[in-house]
Amino acid sequence: MSDFLKKARVAEQQMRALFPATPLQRNDHLSAAYGADIWLKREDLSPVRSYKIRGALNAMGKALAATPDQDVFVCASAGNHAQGVAYVSRHFGVKGVIFMPVTTPQQKIQKTRIFGGDAIEIRLVGDYFDDTLAAAQAYCAEVDGHFLSPFDDKDVIEGQASVAAEIAAQLGCAPDIVVLPVGGGGLSAGITRYLSEVSPQTLLHYVEPAGGASLAAAIKAGSPVTLDRVDNFVDGAAVARIGAQPFEVLKSVQPSQVHAIPEDRICTTMLEMLNVEGVVLEPAGALSVDALADLRDVIRGKTVVCVTSGGNFDFERLPEVKERAQRYSGLKKYLILRLPQRPGALKDFLQILGPDDNIARFEYMKKSARNFGSVLIGIETSAPENFDTLFAALEESGFAYSDITDDEMLAEFVI
C-alpha cells in the first residue's frame, strides 16, 4: 500500500469527527434512462453541501499537527472553499480569515459566516478574484498565517481522495466507470490517484464546463496554461488554470476522457434533477450527471458512479437557469421584429402564432424608420419544430425579423 493510499484512508477516518460518509445512492431514474447501473456520490449532502470540507479538514489538521501554535489560517474564495474553511476553523477553534470579492452574493457571505461563527473573519476585497487572491496572500505573509489553497495542495488532494475511499467501501466492488467534475483539479486528482491503486480497471471520465476547460487545455499544451477567457456561470468549476499539483496526477489522462459541457445544457440537467428527483445541484454539481448524455454508448450495462460535487444553489438564480435551459432546448427564442407602424399590424402578427406559442416578452425598442418600429419579442413554445412553422409563416406574411437567441453580444445587452 502506497503512502498516499494510507494517508487518504486516515483522512477518510478523520472526516467522521465532523460528518458521516456522504451517501452513495443508486438513481433509478438515470439508470433507466441510460440502461446502466448509475450511482450518485452525494457530496452535495455534506455539512457545507460540497466536498470542499474534506480538503480543508485534512490540510488544516496536518498544519496544526506540524505547528501546534499556528492560529491563523487564510483563504480566498467566493464559494464552497470559503464555507469549508469556515466550518473547519470553528471545529479546530482557530482563526480563519476568509477573503471574498466585493461582488460575492450576500447569500454566500451569510452561509460562510454561519458555518464559521466567531472563529472567522470575512474580508471583502476586490471586484475580481485575482485581486482578492493577491490581497489574501499578502495578508497571510504579513501575519505569518497558513494559506489554504482550494486545490493546489497535496494535503487538500489527500483530503479529497477520501471521497474515493468512501465509494470503494460503500459500493463493495470496483465501479466500471467514475465520472468526475473538474475545476482546479483537487477532487479529480485525489480520486484518480486513489482508484489507480485500488481499482486500476475503473475507467475515469472528466467533465469540465465549456467556458472553463482548463484540464483539456493543459493536456493539449503538456502543462497548465491560463485560459484567456472564463465563463463564470459554473462558478464551482470555472477555473482559468488547473493546479500544478493536480495536473501532475492528471497529465496522462487521454483527451478522449475529457468532456466539455455547454453551460446552457448543464441548466437542463439541473432542472431535470430538481423536478424529477428533488435533488438540488449547483452548476458544478450537475456536471457529472450531465455528461452521461455524451457517454450513453460507453456506459450502457455498466456500473457508473457520478460525483455530484455540490448543492450550494441560490434559488434566485432559478429564473436564469430555466431561461438558459429553454434556449438550449430550442423552446425559447428572441426575435427583433420589424413591425409596420399601421393599425392592425400587431394583430396580424399575433394571428401567425401557433397554438403552443406564447409571448414571454414584448418590448418596443425604437423607431428604425418612419413607418416601421423595432420590437424585441421573446417566444416560448412546446417543441423546437414549432419555430420552423412560425418562421415560415412570418416570411410568407412579409414580416422582417432577426433571430438573436444565439447572438451572445447582442443578447447580453437586450435580453
C-alpha atoms as one frame of an Amber mdcrd trajectory, in Angstrom:
protein
   0.000   0.000   0.000   1.400   3.363  -1.027   1.957   6.221   1.365  -0.734
   8.222  -0.454  -3.308   5.463  -0.014  -2.541   5.218   3.702  -2.879   8.980
   4.148  -6.131   9.124   2.182  -7.634   6.389   4.357  -6.508   8.164   7.517
  -8.101  11.348   6.161 -11.337   9.467   5.474 -11.463   8.279   9.074 -10.795
  11.791  10.352 -13.845  13.054   8.453 -16.014  11.069  10.849 -15.250  13.609
  13.559 -17.279  16.125  11.565 -19.782  14.169   9.485 -20.800  10.658   8.424
 -19.880   9.375   4.985 -21.932  11.130   2.327 -24.487   8.777   0.721 -23.795
   6.694  -2.360 -27.261   6.323  -3.856 -28.449   4.288  -6.819 -30.547   6.540
  -9.053 -33.386   4.615 -10.662 -34.368   7.478 -12.982 -30.917   7.824 -14.536
 -30.312   4.077 -14.558 -33.485   3.521 -16.581 -32.766   6.447 -18.909 -29.258
   5.244 -19.807 -29.547   1.477 -19.435 -26.841   1.396 -16.787 -26.444   0.944
 -13.038 -25.903   4.570 -12.059 -24.955   5.706  -8.580 -24.598   9.236  -7.260
 -21.938  10.085  -4.682 -23.820  12.858  -2.911 -21.168  15.364  -1.894 -23.968
  17.921  -2.062 -25.150  16.408   1.247 -22.021  17.177   3.281 -22.418  19.694
   6.146 -21.374  22.522   3.816 -23.148  20.995   0.784 -19.887  20.314  -1.070
 -16.755  18.156  -0.856 -14.565  21.157  -0.013 -14.820  20.464   3.707 -12.641
  17.375   3.178  -9.541  19.074   1.809  -9.846  21.908   4.304 -10.077  19.495
   7.244  -7.098  17.404   6.157  -4.876  20.386   5.300  -5.708  22.318   8.451
  -5.327  19.240  10.663  -1.887  18.484   9.242  -0.775  22.100   9.593  -1.804
  22.138  13.247  -0.079  18.821  13.891   3.158  20.182  12.448   2.845  23.631
  14.053   0.503  23.465  17.060   0.744  27.184  17.753  -0.410  28.106  14.227
  -3.544  30.114  14.956  -4.344  31.969  11.725  -5.496  30.317   8.521  -6.215
  32.336   5.392  -8.058  31.567   2.181  -9.532  33.347  -0.825 -12.839  32.076
  -2.131 -16.277  33.219  -3.193 -17.978  29.900  -2.609 -17.589  26.348  -1.419
 -13.957  26.530  -0.322 -14.777  29.505   1.911 -17.576  27.575   3.569 -15.394
  24.513   4.110 -12.608  26.575   5.661 -15.123  28.379   7.872 -16.624  25.127
   9.153 -13.226  23.560   9.865 -11.882  26.722  11.540 -14.716  26.524  14.041
 -14.090  22.802  14.513 -10.423  23.326  15.412 -11.032  26.566  17.297  -8.582
  28.582  15.214  -8.959  31.916  13.467  -9.903  31.737   9.810  -9.597  34.884
   7.720 -11.589  34.479   4.543 -11.155  36.917   1.673 -14.082  37.188  -0.739
 -14.661  39.515  -3.709 -16.826  42.550  -3.024 -19.219  41.197  -5.657 -19.885
  37.953  -3.754 -23.664  37.393  -3.290 -24.885  38.043   0.245 -26.277  34.511
   0.448 -22.773  33.047   0.185 -21.335  35.525   2.649 -24.038  34.746   5.192
 -23.629  30.973   4.832 -19.887  31.279   5.330 -20.456  33.407   8.419 -22.966
  30.881   9.821 -20.577  27.952   9.341 -17.618  29.759  10.893 -19.318  31.759
  13.632 -16.922  33.655  15.892 -13.953  31.661  14.580 -13.779  33.525  11.294
 -13.348  36.986   9.858 -14.633  37.777   6.386 -12.874  40.456   4.352 -14.453
  41.714   1.140 -11.671  42.870  -1.192 -11.581  43.436  -4.950 -14.112  43.244
  -7.755 -12.324  40.269  -9.340 -10.986  37.090  -7.784  -7.377  37.745  -8.810
  -7.433  40.921  -6.703  -8.993  39.011  -3.811  -6.361  36.283  -4.012  -3.491
  38.770  -4.068  -4.874  40.545  -1.003  -5.315  37.248   0.854  -1.761  36.107
   0.124  -0.308  39.483   1.128  -2.215  39.430   4.418  -1.172  35.821   5.067
   2.502  36.751   4.682   2.026  39.800   6.897   0.577  37.831   9.844   2.621
  34.655   9.233  -0.561  32.691   8.655  -1.111  29.408   6.850  -2.640  29.771
   3.393  -5.226  27.151   2.492  -5.315  26.587  -1.258  -8.621  25.325  -2.657
  -6.944  22.656  -4.813  -3.222  23.129  -5.493  -2.004  21.468  -2.303  -1.000
  17.855  -1.597  -2.858  17.762   1.731  -6.008  19.085   0.091  -5.713  16.430
  -2.632  -5.329  13.717   0.046  -8.438  15.016   1.781 -10.488  14.976  -1.412
  -9.317  11.397  -2.040 -11.450  10.396   0.954 -14.404  10.564  -1.454 -12.916
   7.601  -3.348 -12.262   5.706  -0.108 -15.940   6.030   0.768 -17.087   4.992
  -2.712 -14.980   1.822  -2.561 -16.372   0.885   0.861 -19.994   1.766   0.062
 -20.228   0.120  -3.348 -18.497  -3.043  -2.210 -16.970  -3.600  -5.641 -14.954
  -1.680  -8.201 -17.166   0.548 -10.380 -16.751   0.167 -14.109 -16.776   3.926
 -14.665 -16.458   7.005 -12.457 -17.456  10.423 -13.810 -15.704  13.358 -12.153
 -16.231  17.107 -12.344 -13.050  19.133 -12.824 -12.320  22.690 -11.714  -8.915
  23.307 -10.198  -8.315  19.546 -10.137  -8.046  18.757  -6.414 -11.031  16.402
  -6.292 -10.338  14.674  -9.603  -6.634  14.238  -8.799  -7.353  12.761  -5.369
  -9.936  10.294  -6.659  -7.814   9.406  -9.700  -4.766   8.607  -7.617  -6.744
   6.568  -5.108  -8.636   4.498  -7.671  -5.498   3.903  -9.757  -4.288   1.792
  -6.838  -7.433   0.108  -5.515  -9.251  -0.447  -8.838  -6.994   0.305 -11.813
  -9.564  -1.301 -14.110 -12.048   1.501 -13.399 -12.377   3.884 -16.344 -12.431
   7.558 -15.402 -14.106  10.360 -17.326 -13.510  14.029 -16.522 -16.070  16.752
 -17.087 -15.439  20.494 -17.403 -17.663  23.453 -18.270 -17.043  24.508 -21.868
 -16.252  28.017 -20.672 -13.553  26.817 -18.279 -11.903  23.787 -19.857  -8.549
  24.176 -18.113  -7.726  20.444 -17.944  -8.218  19.947 -21.683  -6.045  22.987
 -22.383  -3.299  21.723 -20.062  -3.309  18.251 -21.614  -3.018  19.764 -25.076
  -0.152  22.041 -24.022   1.589  19.473 -21.837   1.468  21.759 -18.791  -1.020
  24.051 -17.034  -1.958  27.108 -19.066  -4.088  30.117 -18.223  -7.263  30.421
 -20.274  -7.796  33.774 -21.987 -11.452  33.868 -21.024 -13.611  32.020 -18.482
 -17.401  31.790 -18.320 -18.147  32.020 -14.590 -21.654  30.553 -14.740 -20.398
  27.198 -13.417 -18.764  29.035 -10.551 -17.700  25.913  -8.659 -15.611  24.653
 -11.590 -14.873  27.682 -13.764 -11.125  27.865 -13.187  -8.767  29.651 -15.576
  -5.773  27.443 -14.756  -5.709  23.932 -13.357  -3.483  23.445 -10.319   0.110
  22.353 -10.887  -0.033  19.539  -8.333  -3.354  18.134  -9.582  -2.036  18.228
 -13.144   0.934  16.070 -12.162  -1.638  13.353 -11.407  -3.871  14.067 -14.409
  -1.277  14.742 -17.132  -1.533  11.193 -18.511  -5.308  11.441 -18.982  -6.282
  10.898 -22.611  -8.115  13.716 -24.411 -10.973  11.305 -25.148 -11.595  11.041
 -21.397 -12.164  14.787 -21.007 -15.542  16.263 -21.873 -16.560  19.915 -22.192
 -20.199  20.603 -21.397 -22.069  23.700 -22.646 -23.195  25.855 -19.747 -26.763
  26.074 -21.054 -27.044  22.288 -21.291 -25.985  21.954 -17.654 -29.087  24.004
 -16.833 -31.326  21.349 -18.402 -29.778  18.740 -16.110 -30.156  20.939 -13.040
 -33.867  21.360 -13.776 -34.316  17.664 -14.520 -32.720  16.621 -11.242 -34.765
  19.190  -9.340 -38.115  18.455 -10.979 -37.830  14.675 -11.319 -35.647  13.702
  -8.358 -35.999  16.630  -5.959 -32.183  16.948  -5.912 -30.778  20.468  -5.712
 -27.451  20.749  -7.521 -25.328  23.773  -8.251 -23.997  24.007 -11.837 -20.682
  22.316 -10.944 -22.552  19.637  -9.016 -24.556  18.731 -12.122 -21.524  18.332
 -14.423 -21.011  14.596 -13.939 -24.708  13.799 -14.400 -24.957  15.967 -17.492
 -22.010  14.147 -19.090 -23.985  10.892 -19.141 -25.695  12.097 -22.308 -22.320
  12.130 -24.102 -21.308   8.788 -22.599 -24.515   6.919 -23.421 -22.848   4.275
 -25.596 -19.900   3.875 -23.217 -21.888   3.366 -20.009 -24.653   1.069 -21.233
 -24.783  -2.029 -18.997 -22.017  -0.698 -16.735 -21.830   0.253 -13.070 -21.269
   4.006 -13.059 -20.588   6.434 -10.205 -21.177  10.156 -10.744 -19.777  12.522
  -8.135 -22.305  15.297  -7.503 -19.811  17.727  -6.071 -22.028  20.447  -4.630
 -25.526  21.726  -3.960 -24.945  25.343  -2.969 -27.506  26.796  -5.321 -29.074
  30.182  -4.746 -32.695  29.884  -5.879 -32.611  33.496  -7.001 -30.676  32.060
  -9.961 -33.507  29.681 -10.879 -35.110  32.012 -13.476 -31.724  32.297 -15.225
 -31.257  28.527 -15.150 -34.729  27.981 -16.640 -34.092  30.619 -19.286 -30.785
  29.057 -20.340 -32.282  25.562 -20.363 -35.162  26.635 -22.582 -32.863  28.372
 -25.005 -30.545  25.354 -25.199 -33.503  23.008 -25.766 -34.839  25.213 -28.559
 -38.025  26.015 -26.655 -37.434  29.757 -26.352 -36.186  32.294 -28.831 -35.750
  36.032 -29.004 -36.528  37.983 -32.168 -36.133  41.561 -33.286 -39.292  42.128
 -35.328 -39.652  44.994 -37.793 -43.266  45.931 -37.186 -45.135  48.226 -39.618
 -46.500  51.333 -37.902 -50.100  50.882 -39.025 -53.354  49.890 -37.325 -53.780
  46.127 -37.171 -50.107  45.213 -37.690 -49.745  43.736 -34.206 -52.984  41.799
 -34.629 -51.690  40.377 -37.902 -48.537  39.198 -36.149 -50.422  37.626 -33.244
 -52.591  35.620 -35.626 -49.453  33.985 -37.044 -48.531  32.462 -33.689 -49.262
  28.759 -33.279 -51.492  27.270 -30.538 -48.449  26.402 -28.370 -46.546  29.652
 -28.963 -46.560  32.063 -26.025 -45.146  35.579 -25.872 -42.833  35.763 -22.853
 -41.510  39.265 -23.588 -42.656  42.147 -25.740 -40.705  45.393 -25.756 -40.921
  48.248 -28.227 -37.304  49.286 -28.755 -37.116  52.212 -31.172 -38.325  53.508
 -34.494 -35.882  52.362 -37.131 -37.768  54.165 -39.882 -40.751  56.483 -40.215
 -43.156  53.670 -40.981 -41.588  50.817 -39.001 -40.645  50.098 -35.394 -38.315
  47.538 -33.847 -39.802  45.199 -31.264 -37.953  42.725 -29.019 -40.086  39.608
 -28.680 -39.411  36.509 -26.567 -41.424  33.457 -27.541 -41.763  30.148 -25.676
 -43.192  27.028 -27.266 -43.686  23.333 -26.542 -41.446  21.831 -29.251 -38.446
  23.193 -31.202 -40.032  22.435 -34.574 -42.794  24.956 -33.821 -40.312  27.699
 -34.580 -39.788  26.369 -38.123 -43.531  26.758 -38.675 -43.572  30.230 -37.132
 -40.596  31.497 -39.147 -42.078  30.190 -42.396 -45.357  31.969 -41.610 -43.572
  35.212 -40.800 -41.683  35.157 -44.082 -44.819  34.300 -46.015 -46.626  37.237
 -44.417 -43.793  39.639 -45.191 -42.654  40.306 -41.617 -38.931  41.080 -41.371
 -37.241  39.642 -38.283 -33.862  38.649 -36.859 -33.322  35.701 -34.530 -30.894
  36.972 -31.862 -31.138  33.996 -29.498 -27.599  32.795 -30.151 -26.011  36.203
 -30.629 -24.113  36.388 -27.326 -23.070  40.010 -27.550 -26.485  41.327 -28.589
 -28.363  39.076 -26.195 -26.215  40.270 -23.291 -27.451  43.829 -23.808 -31.103
  43.357 -24.707 -32.251  40.103 -23.077
